[in-house]
Amino acid sequence: MKNKLNLFLLFVLVISLSSCFWASKDDISKAKEWLLNEEKSLEEQFEENIAKFEEIEKSLEEQKEEKFAINYIWENKFIEIDDLANKDLTKLELEITWKTNTNVDKIIVNFSNPTSNFPVDNYTLKTFKAGDKTFLYRAFKKFETLDYWKNTYIIEAYSWEEVSKVELIVNVEKENVLINQDENNIESEILDISSLPNGDYYWNPVSLWNWKVTYSDIKWLSIEQISWTGITLDSDSINSFLASKYKSWFFWNSLRPISWQEGVSFYVIRLEWEKYYYEKHYYTNSWFYWVLELESWIWIDVSNISGKNNELKEKNEWFVIVTIADMLFKKILN
């Protein structure tokens, strides 16, 4: 009897914890009624609650969406997707690989996610060559082919006059993503200005309304502390960060380490509506992120932004305000 009582108490703990994380309010109320029914013996309660718990657990498992699901929806099976079970989605990046079971001439990937800001995409794989045995497709948020919640990919493989289709479903739960993102995928933290230095060249730090900080004598400087960027001295990390920060066209140049690689800096030109902005960006390993605006104007669009980036790169050393901002940045690092 003592062993059964211990099992029962363990069960009470399990059902309580499971209710907190999975069950609805109605399930919790029912569980309480079962556990507080004093007319039944402990043994009877134990047996009945075990059965009911298993029923609830089964129902919840049936309702829970799988992280990955592959459905071969066509009679022909021209391609076979490789196992995705251990793939990490925390950075909203997924590399999908597969092998071909026959001679495939062309592959089209149809993407959809109705809850995303980019709900559909249809793409013919340009680098796939007829007869290739394997292939890689990058479903990345920065390429607008992966987002939160349910992502559906219908992959069409063509062989001569025949076609084969496979459906891949990728579920990305928001709470499992590494960055606790806002609309621009960056989470800011409150910055304590008392920890920032004063100086004759840049004067005093001033708090802004959006948790950011500027300096009274450095015009168009914005400083914030963000919990995650992924920025390193690798160009791919810069591309990934800027793609998540800005929902528009951008180019960057002159990536440099600062103070024995405790930080990095680079210049960015980006489009915003009908204007372009040219800025110097700084980042430290202590999560300080700065943006210093250097120039903004109109008459730049996607057709000539690359050339403007090259033109402005030649002028970097002529922006006097950059020298002052560099001094302040190094002062904060010391």
Stockholm file with secondary structure:
# STOCKHOLM 1.0

chainA/1-334         MKNKLNLFLLFVLVISLSSCFWASKDDISKAKEWLLNEEKSLEEQFEENIAKFEEIEKSLEEQKEEKFAINYIWENKFIEIDDLANKDLTKLELEITWKTNTNVDKIIVNFSNPTSNFPVDNYTLKTFKAGDKTFLYRAFKKFETLDYWKNTYIIEAYSWEEVSKVELIVNVEKENVLINQDENNIESEILDISSLPNGDYYWNPVSLWNWKVTYSDIKWLSIEQISWTGITLDSDSINSFLASKYKSWFFWNSLRPISWQEGVSFYVIRLEWEKYYYEKHYYTNSWFYWVLELESWIWIDVSNISGKNNELKEKNEWFVIVTIADMLFKKILN
#=GR chainA/1-334 SS CHHHHHHHHHHHHHHHHHHHHTCCHHHHHHHHHHHTCTTSCHHHHHHHHHHHHHHHHHHHHHHSCCSEEEEECSSCCCEEECCCTTCCCTTSEEEEEEEESSCCCEEEEEEECTTSSSCEEEEECSSCCTTCSEEEEEEEGGGTSCCSEEEEEEEEEEETTEEEEEEEEEEECGGGSSSCCCTTSCCEECCCGGGSCCBTTTBCEEECTTSCEEETTEEEEEEEEESCCCCCSSHHHHHHHHHHHCSSCEEEEEEEEETTTTEEEEEEEEEETTEEEEEEEEEETTCEEEEEEEEEESSCCTTTHHHHHHHHHTTGGGCHHHHHHHHHHHHHHC
#=GC SS_cons         CHHHHHHHHHHHHHHHHHHHHTCCHHHHHHHHHHHTCTTSCHHHHHHHHHHHHHHHHHHHHHHSCCSEEEEECSSCCCEEECCCTTCCCTTSEEEEEEEESSCCCEEEEEEECTTSSSCEEEEECSSCCTTCSEEEEEEEGGGTSCCSEEEEEEEEEEETTEEEEEEEEEEECGGGSSSCCCTTSCCEECCCGGGSCCBTTTBCEEECTTSCEEETTEEEEEEEEESCCCCCSSHHHHHHHHHHHCSSCEEEEEEEEETTTTEEEEEEEEEETTEEEEEEEEEETTCEEEEEEEEEESSCCTTTHHHHHHHHHTTGGGCHHHHHHHHHHHHHHC
//
